[in-house]
Structures are given as structure tokens and as C-alpha cells.
Amino acid sequence: MTAAFSEDHEDQPINGDLDLAERQALRRVAGLSTELHDVTEVEYRALRLERVVLIGVWTEGTVRQAENSLRELALLAETAGSQVLEGLMQRRSTPDPATYVGSGKAAELSDIVIATGADTVICDGELTPGQLRQLEEIVKVKVIDRTALILDIFAQHARSREGKAQVELAQLSYLLPRLRGWGGNLSRQVGGRAAGGVGIGGRGPGETKIELDRRRIRTRMAKLRRQLAGMTTARDTKRAERRRRKVPSVAIAGYTNAGKSSLLNRLTGAGVLVEDALFATLDPTVRRAITPSGRGFTLTDTVGFVRHLPHQLVEAFRSTLEEVSDADLILHVVDGSEADPEAQIDAVREVLREIGADTVPELVVINKADAADPLAVAGLRRREPRSVVVSARTGAGVEELLTVIEQDLPGLEHTVQVLVPYDRGDVVARVHEQGEVVTQEHTAEGTAMHARVPVSLVAELEEYITTTA
């Protein structure tokens, strides 16, 4: 079942054809089991948690990268409430088109499932409907893939009405092509009560049970899209109002559990839920923050990303993710204590490209500096020259981060002192509308204002300026 891998292979990526021994190996990944040894604890825990075996296919990169991916899958499974019994992976050039790990290894996986008493197999990849069905027939227990697992976690964590609708839409999009039945369910024709109580009008020309289920799913998806369109209007209105007032927008993006919410709390005192768990934040939070010189801007906490983030989720959460693509600056938060932060950075940027946010200016924030290896942090800074090292927990580096944010905020390049006559109220209104007023005082000669304004407004204010910078 297992095969010894020499240390020389651990950091070598796959090149060319694989050796027979390597292709036939089903390698155990150490340190993944969360099974308790106390018999009574296991018995009680089995009532509450699904007992799962993880399986992955290592197609590229090094052993360490492949094992990190499976360890992340274990964290996802535990976040969903599962008990990880075993973690296995097979080295192949490509996943088997029929059974994901190859028919022989699938049979071995079935033996492992029986030996461990598992009731679920989780695959580290997205399975086709055919792979899912055939692998389930071999192992004789429920099989889910990485996408279904992430969707389940999102469903558990969604709190707002919009978040729940987005997750349900993503789940239905994933389920629709994978809908299947057994025996007569595939071909049974329905009408009357089985057709939803609509009688002859809903029967159709021999509509089968599975066709009826598909139609109901499509109807529900259409309804959810209409609901989300209505919810998007309110978010767009607020965003347009901020743009009208020329309030700069900064979005916090990054890998899940990188410390984005902790950083938001440190910068704004928002009091957002902080939890050491994957995808603790699903609903975006917008708070006002202030730079060291007193300039205001909005800070938006967004949902975390992950490797191979399901396409269905990206589509369903598109209205939420627009907070990132419409921002003036992205704070890309990275967990400096993570084993492979470079891979996480690449995964986040892949999603940013997918939502059209790759053109927004980006500042990398290396978080958890208090727990990170200084050498690893130094390596990250060399890889990402535009970066700041902080600790959201201790507050170290936050002042430097605010200073850099202020330098990167667009517009309002000029600070002016103006004295506007009382008969030019239109000029005062324009300063309030297009700029940011720091102080305002009514004097005998007129309205004295200290404000930051865009370059386009400086010429209009020139005759009233007393000081400029």
C-alpha cells in the first residue's frame, strides 16, 4: 500500500515520465490523523463528526508542496466538522479520467476505508461527475471533492441574507451537472403530486424525475440571481456615494486565515469577528480609517481566497468581490508564518485576475511577524519589494503601514488654505464635494478653509488661496 520515497526525491518536481514504482505508490502523508485514541471519546465523537480519508494526486511540484496541499485539505475538513483518519496521495502525471487515482489504487483506497472505519472520502481536486460516480461505486462510501468541501464550509459560515443566497447559488451551480439518481429515479415519469401538485399542466411530455429535479434547481437559481441583483443595488449605491464624495477606498484581500480581520480591527477598532479558522469572514465589512495626517479612507474586509477557489463561488460572490476590483488600493495580506506563503500569494493573485482586480495598485502586507521566521520574512520581502511587515496581534509595523497607505492613496494631491467670500457659496460647496475639508471657520472676510483638493480644483481656487502645499 505504501512505498518508500528516498529523501533525494522530496524537493524534486516531476519531469518527464514517472518510474513504475512511483506511479504505483500510494503514499501516506504523516501528521494528518486527528483520530482520538480514547475509545469512549471516539465513539461519542463518531456520532457528531464524519470520519474521512483524504486522497490526493501529486501531478507537479515537489513532495513538500503536494503534502502542504493535502494538509490544507485536512484543515478544510476539520473546519467543516470532520475527523481526519488518514491522508494519502498518489504520484501520477495526470489524474485518472475514470477514478481519479487509478482503478488499482481505488481498490486499495476501498480497503483503507474499511480498515479505518471511514464514512467519507475527500479528494484534493475537483472531480468530474463520472469520476465521482465511479469512485463512489468502488469505495462504497460517500465521495466529495475539494470544491464541495469548500462550498459546505461557506454554507456553515454564511450569516447575512446576501451571503446565504450567494452560497446557495454556488452550491446549486455545482450540483446541477452532478445530479444523478439510482434505479427507477432516472427514468420514472411524474405528474400530479410528484410534479409539485400542478397536475396535467406540469407533467410535460414524459418528464422524468431527474429532469424535474433539474428544472426545479434552475428555477431556484433564477430566483436567487434576481434576489442578488436587488441586493447588489444597495451596495452599488453606497459605493457610488463614496466615489461622489471622493473618499479613497482600500480593500483587504488575501488567503483565508491570513489575519485580514485582525488587521482591520487593529487599523479601525471595528470589532469584527476574529477566529483561527478558515473562511471565518464571508460578509464584507466596510469601516472608516484615518491616515497619520488625518486623511480619511474606507477599509473593506473581504472573503479569504484559497487554492483552487471554486469557480462557482467566484461567480456567486462577484458582487461582493467588486469591492476589491473597485478599490483604489489592495492590501494583500500574507501569513508570514505559513509554510508556503509564495504559493498562497500566487493563488490570491490568480483570483484577483479572474475578477478583474489585477490592475488595482497592490501593497503586500506580511502579517504575523511575531510568529514568523525572520529569514522567511526576509525572503518574502526580496520577492515582494512593495511590502510592509506587521503584526496585527501586537501592533508592530502598523504605523509604517498607515504611512505607506497614505502615500499610495490617489487624488487630493494638494493641501490648500483658502478664504472664500460669502457670496461664493458655490465654491465652498465644490470644495466639500470634490475635496476633503480639514478645518473650516467663518470669519469677517469669508469662509476660511483648510482642505485637501484634487489638482483639477486648484486652478478654480487660485484667487482665494492663502497657502498651498
C-alpha positions as CSV (number, residue, x, y, z in Angstrom):
1,M,0.0,0.0,0.0
2,T,2.8,2.4,0.8
3,A,6.2,2.8,-0.9
4,A,9.4,4.3,0.4
5,F,10.4,7.6,-1.2
6,S,14.1,8.5,-0.9
7,E,15.0,11.9,0.5
8,D,16.5,12.8,-2.8
9,H,13.1,13.0,-4.4
10,E,11.4,15.2,-1.8
11,D,12.2,18.6,-3.4
12,Q,12.3,17.4,-7.0
13,P,9.5,18.4,-9.3
14,I,8.1,15.9,-11.8
15,N,10.0,15.9,-15.1
16,G,9.1,13.5,-17.9
17,D,7.8,10.0,-17.4
18,L,7.4,8.6,-13.9
19,D,9.1,5.4,-12.7
20,L,6.8,2.4,-12.3
21,A,7.4,2.3,-8.6
22,E,6.4,5.9,-8.2
23,R,3.3,5.5,-10.2
24,Q,2.2,2.5,-8.2
25,A,2.9,4.2,-4.9
26,L,0.1,5.3,-2.6
27,R,2.0,7.5,-0.2
28,R,0.8,8.2,3.4
29,V,1.1,11.9,4.5
30,A,2.3,11.9,8.1
31,G,0.7,14.0,10.7
32,L,-2.8,14.3,9.3
33,S,-4.8,12.0,11.5
34,T,-6.9,13.7,14.1
35,E,-8.4,10.4,15.5
36,L,-8.6,10.3,19.3
37,H,-7.1,7.2,21.0
38,D,-9.6,7.1,23.8
39,V,-12.2,4.6,22.8
40,T,-15.1,6.3,24.5
41,E,-14.2,9.6,23.1
42,V,-14.0,8.1,19.6
43,E,-17.4,6.5,20.0
44,Y,-19.0,9.8,21.1
45,R,-17.2,11.8,18.5
46,A,-18.2,9.5,15.7
47,L,-21.8,10.4,16.4
48,R,-21.1,14.1,15.7
49,L,-18.3,14.1,13.1
50,E,-17.9,12.5,9.7
51,R,-14.8,10.2,9.7
52,V,-12.9,11.0,6.5
53,V,-9.9,9.7,4.5
54,L,-8.2,12.2,2.3
55,I,-6.8,11.3,-1.1
56,G,-4.7,13.5,-3.5
57,V,-2.9,13.1,-6.8
58,W,0.5,14.7,-7.0
59,T,1.0,15.8,-10.6
60,E,3.5,18.6,-10.3
61,G,5.9,20.4,-7.9
62,T,7.8,18.9,-5.0
63,V,6.7,16.4,-2.4
64,R,6.6,19.2,0.2
65,Q,4.2,21.3,-2.0
66,A,1.9,18.3,-2.5
67,E,1.9,17.5,1.2
68,N,1.1,21.1,2.1
69,S,-1.9,21.0,-0.3
70,L,-3.1,17.8,1.5
71,R,-2.5,19.4,4.9
72,E,-4.6,22.4,3.8
73,L,-7.3,19.9,2.8
74,A,-7.2,18.4,6.3
75,L,-7.7,21.9,7.8
76,L,-10.6,22.4,5.5
77,A,-12.1,19.1,6.5
78,E,-11.7,19.9,10.2
79,T,-13.2,23.3,9.7
80,A,-16.3,21.6,8.1
81,G,-16.5,19.4,11.3
82,S,-14.8,16.2,10.1
83,Q,-12.4,13.8,11.8
84,V,-9.4,13.1,9.6
85,L,-8.4,9.4,9.9
86,E,-5.8,9.1,7.1
87,G,-4.2,11.2,4.3
88,L,-2.9,9.5,1.2
89,M,-1.6,10.6,-2.2
90,Q,-0.5,9.0,-5.4
91,R,2.1,10.3,-7.8
92,R,0.8,10.5,-11.4
93,S,1.3,12.7,-14.4
94,T,-2.4,13.4,-14.6
95,P,-5.4,12.2,-12.5
96,D,-7.1,9.1,-13.9
97,P,-10.0,10.2,-16.1
98,A,-12.2,7.4,-14.7
99,T,-11.5,7.1,-11.0
100,Y,-9.1,10.0,-10.2
101,V,-6.4,7.8,-8.6
102,G,-6.4,4.8,-11.0
103,S,-8.6,1.7,-10.6
104,G,-6.0,-0.3,-8.8
105,K,-5.3,2.4,-6.2
106,A,-9.1,3.0,-5.9
107,A,-9.4,-0.6,-4.8
108,E,-6.6,-0.2,-2.2
109,L,-8.4,3.0,-1.1
110,S,-11.5,0.9,-0.5
111,D,-9.5,-1.4,1.8
112,I,-8.2,1.6,3.7
113,V,-11.7,3.0,4.1
114,I,-12.9,-0.4,5.5
115,A,-9.8,-0.7,7.8
116,T,-10.2,2.8,9.3
117,G,-14.0,2.8,9.5
118,A,-14.3,5.9,7.4
119,D,-17.7,7.0,6.0
120,T,-16.4,9.7,3.6
121,V,-13.5,10.1,1.1
122,I,-12.4,13.6,0.2
123,C,-10.4,14.2,-2.9
124,D,-7.9,17.0,-3.2
125,G,-9.2,18.3,-6.6
126,E,-12.4,18.8,-8.5
127,L,-13.9,15.6,-9.7
128,T,-16.0,15.2,-12.9
129,P,-19.5,13.7,-12.4
130,G,-18.1,10.5,-13.9
131,Q,-15.1,10.3,-11.6
132,L,-17.3,10.9,-8.6
133,R,-19.8,8.2,-9.5
134,Q,-17.2,5.5,-10.4
135,L,-15.0,6.2,-7.3
136,E,-18.1,6.0,-5.1
137,E,-19.1,2.7,-6.6
138,I,-15.6,1.3,-5.8
139,V,-15.1,2.6,-2.2
140,K,-18.8,2.1,-1.2
141,V,-18.9,5.3,0.9
142,K,-19.7,8.9,0.1
143,V,-17.1,10.7,-2.0
144,I,-16.8,14.5,-2.2
145,D,-14.2,16.7,-3.8
146,R,-12.4,19.9,-2.6
147,T,-15.0,22.1,-4.3
148,A,-17.9,20.5,-2.4
149,L,-16.0,20.8,0.8
150,I,-15.3,24.5,0.4
151,L,-18.9,25.1,-0.5
152,D,-20.0,23.3,2.6
153,I,-17.8,25.5,4.8
154,F,-19.2,28.6,3.2
155,A,-22.7,27.3,3.8
156,Q,-21.9,26.9,7.5
157,H,-20.3,30.3,7.9
158,A,-22.8,32.5,5.9
159,R,-24.7,34.8,8.2
160,S,-26.2,37.6,6.1
161,R,-29.1,37.2,3.7
162,E,-26.9,38.1,0.8
163,G,-24.2,35.7,1.9
164,K,-26.6,32.8,2.3
165,A,-28.1,33.5,-1.2
166,Q,-24.6,33.6,-2.8
167,V,-23.6,30.3,-1.2
168,E,-26.8,28.6,-2.2
169,L,-26.4,29.8,-5.8
170,A,-22.9,28.4,-5.9
171,Q,-24.0,25.1,-4.4
172,L,-26.8,24.7,-6.9
173,S,-24.4,25.6,-9.8
174,Y,-22.1,22.8,-8.6
175,L,-24.9,20.3,-8.0
176,L,-26.7,20.7,-11.3
177,P,-24.3,18.8,-13.6
178,R,-23.7,16.2,-10.9
179,L,-27.4,15.4,-10.2
180,R,-28.0,11.7,-10.5
181,G,-30.4,9.1,-9.3
182,W,-30.4,5.4,-8.8
183,G,-32.7,2.7,-10.3
184,G,-36.1,3.9,-11.3
185,N,-35.3,7.5,-10.2
186,L,-33.5,8.0,-13.5
187,S,-36.4,7.2,-15.8
188,R,-39.6,7.5,-13.8
189,Q,-42.1,9.8,-15.4
190,V,-44.0,12.0,-13.0
191,G,-47.1,14.1,-12.8
192,G,-49.8,15.2,-10.4
193,R,-48.4,15.5,-6.8
194,A,-45.0,14.2,-7.9
195,A,-44.8,17.2,-10.3
196,G,-45.3,19.6,-7.5
197,G,-49.1,19.5,-7.3
198,V,-49.6,21.2,-10.7
199,G,-51.3,18.2,-12.3
200,I,-51.6,17.8,-16.1
201,G,-50.1,21.2,-16.8
202,G,-46.8,20.3,-15.1
203,R,-46.4,16.8,-16.4
204,G,-44.9,17.6,-19.7
205,P,-44.1,15.1,-22.5
206,G,-42.9,12.3,-20.3
207,E,-40.8,14.4,-17.8
208,T,-38.6,12.1,-15.7
209,K,-37.8,12.5,-12.0
210,I,-34.3,13.7,-12.7
211,E,-35.5,16.2,-15.3
212,L,-38.0,17.6,-12.8
213,D,-35.2,18.0,-10.2
214,R,-33.1,19.8,-12.7
215,R,-35.9,22.1,-13.7
216,R,-36.5,22.9,-10.0
217,I,-32.9,23.7,-9.5
218,R,-32.8,26.0,-12.5
219,T,-35.9,27.8,-11.3
220,R,-34.4,28.3,-7.8
221,M,-31.1,29.6,-9.3
222,A,-33.0,32.1,-11.4
223,K,-34.9,33.3,-8.3
224,L,-31.6,33.6,-6.3
225,R,-30.0,35.6,-9.2
226,R,-32.9,38.1,-9.1
227,Q,-32.6,38.4,-5.3
228,L,-28.9,39.0,-5.5
229,A,-29.4,41.6,-8.3
230,G,-31.7,43.5,-5.9
231,M,-29.2,43.3,-3.0
232,T,-26.4,44.5,-5.3
233,T,-28.2,47.7,-5.9
234,A,-27.9,48.8,-2.3
235,R,-24.1,48.0,-2.3
236,D,-23.6,49.9,-5.6
237,T,-25.5,52.9,-4.2
238,K,-23.2,53.1,-1.2
239,R,-20.1,52.7,-3.3
240,A,-21.3,55.4,-5.7
241,E,-21.9,57.8,-2.8
242,R,-18.3,57.2,-1.5
243,R,-17.0,57.8,-5.0
244,R,-19.0,61.0,-5.3
245,R,-17.5,62.2,-2.0
246,K,-14.1,61.3,-3.3
247,V,-13.4,59.0,-0.3
248,P,-10.5,56.7,-1.2
249,S,-11.2,53.0,-0.9
250,V,-8.8,50.4,0.4
251,A,-9.7,46.7,0.2
252,I,-8.1,44.0,2.3
253,A,-7.6,40.8,0.3
254,G,-5.6,37.7,0.9
255,Y,-5.5,34.0,1.7
256,T,-8.0,32.6,4.2
257,N,-6.9,32.8,7.8
258,A,-4.0,35.2,6.9
259,G,-5.2,37.7,9.6
260,K,-7.3,40.1,7.4
261,S,-10.0,40.7,10.0
262,S,-7.4,41.2,12.8
263,L,-5.7,43.8,10.7
264,L,-9.0,45.6,10.1
265,N,-9.6,45.6,13.8
266,R,-6.1,46.9,14.5
267,L,-6.4,49.8,12.0
268,T,-10.0,50.8,12.7
269,G,-11.2,49.2,16.0
270,A,-14.0,47.6,14.1
271,G,-14.6,44.7,16.5
272,V,-15.0,42.3,13.6
273,L,-15.1,38.5,14.5
274,V,-11.6,37.1,14.6
275,E,-11.3,33.3,14.7
276,D,-8.5,30.9,14.0
277,A,-10.5,29.1,11.3
278,L,-10.7,29.0,7.6
279,F,-13.3,31.3,6.0
280,A,-14.4,32.9,9.3
281,T,-15.3,36.1,7.3
282,L,-17.8,35.8,4.4
283,D,-19.7,39.1,4.5
284,P,-17.6,42.2,3.6
285,T,-17.2,44.8,6.3
286,V,-16.6,48.5,5.4
287,R,-15.1,50.7,8.1
288,R,-13.6,54.2,8.1
289,A,-9.9,54.7,8.9
290,I,-7.6,57.7,9.2
291,T,-4.0,58.2,8.0
292,P,-1.4,59.8,10.3
293,S,-2.0,63.2,8.7
294,G,-5.8,62.9,9.2
295,R,-6.9,61.9,5.8
296,G,-9.9,59.6,5.9
297,F,-10.4,56.5,3.8
298,T,-12.6,53.3,3.8
299,L,-11.2,49.9,4.6
300,T,-13.0,46.8,3.4
301,D,-12.5,43.3,4.8
302,T,-13.4,40.7,2.2
303,V,-13.8,36.9,2.0
304,G,-10.5,35.0,2.0
305,F,-9.2,33.1,-1.0
306,V,-7.8,29.6,-1.2
307,R,-6.0,27.4,-3.8
308,H,-8.4,26.3,-6.5
309,L,-11.2,28.5,-5.2
310,P,-14.3,27.1,-6.8
311,H,-15.4,29.0,-9.9
312,Q,-19.0,28.8,-8.8
313,L,-18.1,30.8,-5.7
314,V,-16.2,33.4,-7.6
315,E,-19.3,33.9,-9.8
316,A,-21.8,33.9,-7.0
317,F,-19.7,36.3,-4.8
318,R,-18.9,38.6,-7.8
319,S,-21.0,41.5,-6.4
320,T,-19.1,41.2,-3.1
321,L,-15.7,40.8,-4.8
322,E,-16.4,44.0,-6.7
323,E,-15.4,45.8,-3.5
324,V,-11.9,44.7,-4.3
325,S,-11.9,45.4,-8.1
326,D,-13.3,48.9,-7.5
327,A,-10.8,49.8,-4.7
328,D,-8.1,52.4,-5.1
329,L,-5.6,50.2,-3.3
330,I,-5.5,46.5,-2.3
331,L,-3.8,45.4,0.9
332,H,-2.7,41.9,0.0
333,V,-2.3,40.2,3.5
334,V,0.1,37.3,3.6
335,D,0.6,35.0,6.6
336,G,4.4,35.2,7.1
337,S,4.4,32.2,9.4
338,E,2.8,29.9,6.7
339,A,4.9,27.0,5.4
340,D,4.5,28.1,1.7
341,P,3.5,31.8,1.5
342,E,4.6,32.2,-2.1
343,A,2.1,29.7,-3.3
344,Q,-0.6,31.5,-1.3
345,I,0.3,34.8,-2.9
346,D,0.1,33.2,-6.4
347,A,-3.3,31.7,-5.6
348,V,-4.7,35.1,-4.4
349,R,-3.4,36.9,-7.5
350,E,-5.0,34.2,-9.7
351,V,-8.4,35.1,-8.2
352,L,-7.7,38.8,-8.5
353,R,-7.1,38.3,-12.2
354,E,-10.3,36.4,-12.5
355,I,-12.4,39.2,-11.0
356,G,-10.5,42.0,-12.9
357,A,-8.7,43.4,-9.9
358,D,-5.2,42.7,-11.1
359,T,-4.8,46.3,-12.4
360,V,-5.5,47.8,-9.0
361,P,-2.4,49.0,-7.1
362,E,-1.3,46.4,-4.6
363,L,0.6,46.6,-1.3
364,V,1.7,43.3,0.2
365,V,1.3,43.2,4.0
366,I,3.3,40.4,5.6
367,N,1.4,39.6,8.7
368,K,2.1,37.5,11.9
369,A,5.6,38.8,12.0
370,D,5.7,37.9,15.7
371,A,5.3,34.2,14.9
372,A,7.2,34.1,11.6
373,D,10.8,33.0,10.9
374,P,12.8,36.2,10.2
375,L,14.7,34.5,7.4
376,A,11.4,33.6,5.7
377,V,10.1,37.1,6.1
378,A,13.4,38.5,4.6
379,G,12.9,36.1,1.6
380,L,9.4,37.4,1.1
381,R,10.5,41.0,1.2
382,R,13.1,40.3,-1.5
383,R,10.4,38.6,-3.6
384,E,7.8,41.4,-3.0
385,P,9.7,44.8,-2.9
386,R,6.4,46.7,-2.3
387,S,5.7,45.2,1.1
388,V,5.3,46.1,4.8
389,V,5.9,43.7,7.7
390,V,3.3,43.9,10.5
391,S,1.8,42.0,13.4
392,A,-1.9,42.6,13.7
393,R,-1.8,40.9,17.2
394,T,0.9,43.1,18.7
395,G,0.5,46.2,16.5
396,A,4.1,46.2,15.3
397,G,4.6,47.9,11.9
398,V,1.0,49.3,11.8
399,E,2.2,52.9,11.9
400,E,4.5,52.3,8.9
401,L,1.7,50.6,7.1
402,L,-0.6,53.6,7.5
403,T,2.2,55.9,6.3
404,V,2.6,53.8,3.1
405,I,-1.2,53.6,2.6
406,E,-1.3,57.5,2.7
407,Q,1.4,57.7,0.1
408,D,-0.5,55.3,-2.2
409,L,-3.9,56.9,-1.9
410,P,-5.0,58.6,-5.1
411,G,-6.2,62.2,-5.7
412,L,-6.3,65.1,-3.3
413,E,-2.7,65.9,-4.1
414,H,-2.8,69.5,-2.9
415,T,-3.3,70.9,0.6
416,V,-4.6,74.5,0.5
417,Q,-5.6,77.3,2.8
418,V,-8.4,79.4,1.2
419,L,-10.5,82.4,2.2
420,V,-13.7,82.3,0.2
421,P,-16.1,85.3,0.2
422,Y,-19.6,84.6,1.5
423,D,-21.1,85.4,-1.9
424,R,-19.3,82.4,-3.4
425,G,-21.1,79.6,-1.6
426,D,-20.8,77.5,-4.8
427,V,-17.0,77.4,-4.4
428,V,-17.3,76.2,-0.7
429,A,-19.8,73.5,-1.8
430,R,-17.4,72.3,-4.6
431,V,-14.5,72.0,-2.1
432,H,-16.8,69.9,0.2
433,E,-17.9,67.8,-2.8
434,Q,-14.6,67.2,-4.5
435,G,-12.1,67.5,-1.7
436,E,-11.7,66.8,2.0
437,V,-12.1,69.7,4.4
438,V,-9.8,69.5,7.4
439,T,-10.9,72.7,9.2
440,Q,-13.5,75.4,8.4
441,E,-14.0,78.7,10.1
442,H,-16.4,81.6,9.4
443,T,-14.5,85.0,9.7
444,A,-15.5,88.6,8.9
445,E,-14.0,88.4,5.4
446,G,-15.5,85.0,4.5
447,T,-15.2,81.2,5.0
448,A,-11.6,80.2,5.9
449,M,-10.9,76.6,4.9
450,H,-8.0,74.2,5.3
451,A,-8.6,71.4,2.7
452,R,-7.1,68.7,0.5
453,V,-8.3,69.0,-3.1
454,P,-7.6,67.4,-6.4
455,V,-5.3,69.1,-8.9
456,S,-8.4,69.9,-11.1
457,L,-9.8,72.2,-8.4
458,V,-6.6,74.1,-7.6
459,A,-7.0,76.5,-10.6
460,E,-10.5,77.4,-9.6
461,L,-9.4,78.2,-6.1
462,E,-6.3,80.1,-7.1
463,E,-7.7,83.6,-6.4
464,Y,-8.8,82.5,-2.9
465,I,-5.7,80.6,-1.8
466,T,-3.7,81.9,1.1
467,T,-1.4,78.9,1.5
468,T,-0.7,75.9,-0.7
469,A,1.4,72.7,-0.5
